[in-house]
Amino acid sequence: MCDRYAGKSSLLLRYTQNEFNVEYMPTIGIDFRLKTVEVNGKTVKVQVWVRTRNSTHAAQGDKWKQAAHR
């Protein structure tokens, strides 16, 4: 976990879509992105999650994370 306003969602956006927005809004709940990459000649779909530590959203984030592994 990083500090609030550290730029986690901005880093996620840069990695998955090669975009950067100076005006990026703080994450409320979950920010989730996919990126398809090639590793050792195989296509791999990478899931990257950023979630808040806010207890209101943490339980929902745990449910989404479990569902993603099915």
C-alpha positions as CSV (number, residue, x, y, z in Angstrom):
1,M,0.0,0.0,0.0
2,C,1.1,3.5,-0.8
3,D,0.1,6.9,0.7
4,R,-2.9,8.6,-0.6
5,Y,-2.3,10.8,-3.6
6,A,0.9,8.9,-4.4
7,G,-0.2,8.4,-8.0
8,K,-1.1,4.7,-8.0
9,S,-4.1,5.2,-10.4
10,S,-2.0,7.5,-12.6
11,L,0.7,4.8,-12.9
12,L,-2.0,2.2,-13.7
13,L,-3.4,4.4,-16.5
14,R,0.1,5.0,-17.9
15,Y,0.9,1.3,-17.9
16,T,-2.3,0.0,-19.3
17,Q,-3.2,2.8,-21.8
18,N,0.0,4.8,-22.1
19,E,-1.9,7.9,-21.0
20,F,-1.3,10.5,-18.3
21,N,-3.7,13.0,-16.9
22,V,-2.5,15.8,-14.5
23,E,-6.1,16.2,-13.3
24,Y,-6.7,12.6,-12.3
25,M,-9.3,12.3,-9.6
26,P,-8.6,10.2,-6.4
27,T,-9.8,6.6,-6.5
28,I,-13.1,6.0,-4.7
29,G,-13.4,2.2,-4.2
30,I,-11.7,0.3,-7.0
31,D,-9.8,1.1,-10.1
32,F,-9.3,-1.9,-12.3
33,R,-7.5,-2.2,-15.7
34,L,-6.5,-5.0,-18.1
35,K,-3.5,-5.1,-20.3
36,T,-2.5,-7.9,-22.8
37,V,1.3,-8.4,-22.9
38,E,3.6,-11.0,-24.5
39,V,5.8,-13.0,-22.1
40,N,8.2,-15.6,-23.5
41,G,6.2,-15.8,-26.7
42,K,2.9,-16.3,-24.9
43,T,0.1,-13.8,-24.7
44,V,-0.8,-13.0,-21.1
45,K,-3.7,-10.9,-19.8
46,V,-2.6,-8.8,-16.8
47,Q,-5.1,-7.6,-14.3
48,V,-4.0,-4.6,-12.2
49,W,-6.1,-3.4,-9.3
50,V,-5.9,-0.2,-7.2
51,R,-8.3,0.0,-4.2
52,T,-8.7,2.4,-1.4
53,R,-8.1,1.5,2.2
54,N,-11.5,2.9,3.1
55,S,-13.3,0.2,5.1
56,T,-16.6,1.0,3.3
57,H,-15.2,0.0,0.0
58,A,-12.7,-2.7,1.2
59,A,-15.3,-5.4,1.6
60,Q,-16.7,-4.9,-1.9
61,G,-13.1,-4.9,-3.3
62,D,-12.5,-8.3,-1.6
63,K,-15.6,-9.7,-3.4
64,W,-14.5,-8.3,-6.8
65,K,-11.0,-9.7,-6.3
66,Q,-12.4,-13.2,-5.5
67,A,-14.6,-13.1,-8.5
68,A,-11.7,-12.2,-10.8
69,H,-9.9,-15.4,-9.8
70,R,-12.8,-17.7,-10.9
